[in-house]
Amino acid sequence: MSSENGSGGGGGEGAPPEQLALIRESVRKAREPRAKPRTWRGAALAGALPVARVLVDKGVLHLDRYFDYAVPEELDADAQPGVRVRVRFGAGRHRVREGRREGGGLIDGFLIERRAESDYSGPLAALAQVVSPEPVLSEELLGLARAVADRYAGSLADVLQLAVPPRSARAEQRPSPEPLPPPGAPETGSWARYERGAAFLESLASGGAPRAVWNALPGPGWSEEIARAVVATLASGRGALVVLPDGRAVARVDAALTALLGEGRHAVLTADAGPEKRYREWLAVRRGSVRAVVGTRAAMFAPVQDLGLVAIWDDGDDSHSELHAPQPHAREVLLLRAAQDKCAFLLGGWSCTVEAAQLVESGWARPLVATREQVRALVPLVRTVGDGDLARDEAARAARLPTLAWQAVREGLRHGPVLVQVPRRGYVPRMACADCRAPARCRHCSGPLEGQESGAALRCGWCGREESGWHCPECGGFRLRAQVVGARRTAEELGRAFPAVPVRTSGREHVLDTVPDAPALVVSTPGAEPVAEGGYAAALLLDGWAMLGRPDLRAGEDALRRWIAAAALVRPQGAGGTVVVVAEPTLRPVQALVRWDPVGHAVRELGERAELGFPPVSRMAAVSGTREAITEFLRTAELPPEAELLGPVPLPVTSAGRPRRVGAPPPGEHWERALVRVPPGSGAALASALKAAQAARMARGGGAGTAEAAVRVRIDPPDIG
């Protein structure tokens, strides 16, 4: 008998020692874990496959691997591959009890597989909890997430945070509906307008996997055409996934699918749905109840069973680029899915990106276009106003809008609404000399002078001082003009010019979805243009130089894409539709708009990129941080021999109190950026080298405030200057 149960010292108020021993033994048994304990001291292990391989949700590169845990017998039934688990992470070798490691903080993770033995020779910690027996991580989704992590030099845990939505217990408890039988093959419909449109639908309906780059005709028919492609895929017994840039586009395709199929045939995955509804829809897809998914960029990872088609609309839109690490692009993820699942691929839009042109040029995809006769019958008349015209135009000098634009507005308002696209929102952001166009600067800090909505004196955008006696230091002029007039100021000017016509604005704060077919002025920023019932009678595309003059490789491509997106909402030329673009007529994007030839523009851009060695012909990575940090990082990185280093060059300093762009340096810090370029075929080696260097840097324990803590890596940056 042990000393604590012995009789020498009197056992608990005269109670017999044997009785005290029985009480203590009962207490020990009552404290043994039974359901979801915090630790598993002495718990029996599962009889078969007692080792669980777990991916912990840490999201750091040097821990981007699996960890082995012991499976307690009580969790044996629920601990299946794909479920969410909680484990204790960070326990040391010295915290071992009865051959098993203990301690560490609780952390979420995914159970990847069950094994009979572990590669780790030391003691294993046990699974602390199976959060839910619902398997949410399939083998296919895991493989896709790993491919995305490798391509973008990121961690698997970060990708799974994007791919698997947060859990909702109430959504899991609700059973998903029974799957409906496949629908019948759809009619060709408006796909007959394209040269190979009918053949594309027939291939989808028969179980084929066609790959196409689709240059859609202007007008609202694109949403129904996408819906017919989805229905054709469902008719073959397979699933379909459509990724769209925003909620308005999702609503249009959702309505088109509902009209063709009815309710319950597809799921909508957007952030606006709320966490519980979104998770419930996601579970219905994961369980196979629904085989068609429409959503924004988060839907690119949707676990559609037996995937037969992946489609993306307007791949040049910034919304398709994920903001969270590792910042994948929806187009590239869908390309990986098309290769992994051997399914059909459809990239569509009114315009054409250089990446889309490369897919056709390489032969990987086929063009899906209409004849020139069809295009000419549906596009509006496009007219241009250049700098020479503005200089000779008294109306333009007085009110920024040329006479041709006033005439187009006046004529358009007789037949319906008129769209006015302005490059940015707001009132009058920046001012310049009206004679020589030199930017107006503050005398105290050289900051940009801005006009005020109240009509008061100019104010500096940096220091806030007012300026009442400005004159141009270049030419001595005293007259000012707006460099780029915002949407609110434009709406104010047009409202004064047409007092009897309602003026509506659509922008970041308030985006209109549709406007009625009645005379009205609709002032919108790019991407926020509402759809007019029956189409717009006319459209003005103002300040084209502001979009074309951006110091970015994609400036011309983006400007053309935004112009065509607005012009596609205008009635055909035969119905009186007119578009006036205020930009230099000789520039290539303007000429492509006049001819309505976005494909030709993209092909020529691709040829120039090939000569210069710029993406998408080459693969590129951006490394940003302080000069010392990126110099040391690139010195230790084992880059491919063919890698070429461009830069580093300084990045704009982020001002305190101003909105900070994703990836921008912290306020007040002076960062630089270096570009690393490799030829085709070496992109995987570049990503692997940068990921290894970043993992080694993190493993060294660089903390905040050190040079090692200030390096950011982004593969395929959307803007490279």
Secondary structure, 3 states (H helix, E strand, C coil): CCHHHCCCCCCCCCCCHHHHHHHHHHHHHHHCCCCCCCCCCCCCECCCCCEEEEEECCCCHHHCCCEEEECEHHHCCCCCCCCEEEEEECCCCCCEECCEECCCEEEEEEEEEEECCCCCCCCCCEEEEEEECCCCCCHHHHHHHHHHHHHCCCCHHHHHHHHCCCCCHHHHHCCCCCCCCCCCCCCCHHHHHECCHHHHHHHHHCCCCCEEEEECCCCCCHHHHHHHHHHHHHHCCCEEEEECCCHHHHHHHHHHHHHHHCCCCCEEECHHHCHHHHHHHHHHHHCCCCCEEEECHHHHHCCCCCEEEEEEECCCCHHHECCCCCCCEHHHHHHHHHHHHCCEEEEEECCCCHHHHHHHHCCCCEEECECHHHHHHHCCEEEEECHHHHHHCHHHHHHCCCHHHHHHHHHHCCCCCEEEECCCCCCCCEEEECCCCCECECCCCCCEEECCCCCCCEEECCCCCEECCCCCCCCCCCCEEEEECCHHHHHHHHHHHCCCCCEEEECCCCCCCEECCCCCEEEECCCCCCEECCCECEEEECCHHHHHCCCCCCHHHHHHHHHHHHHCCECCHHHCCEEEEECCCCCHHHHHHHHCCHHHHHHHHHHHHHHHCCCCCCEEEEEEECHHHHHHHHHHCCCCCCCEEEEEEECCCCCCCCCCCCCCCCCCCCCEEEEEEECCCCHHHHHHHHHHHHHHHHHCCCCCCCHHHCEEEEECCCCCC
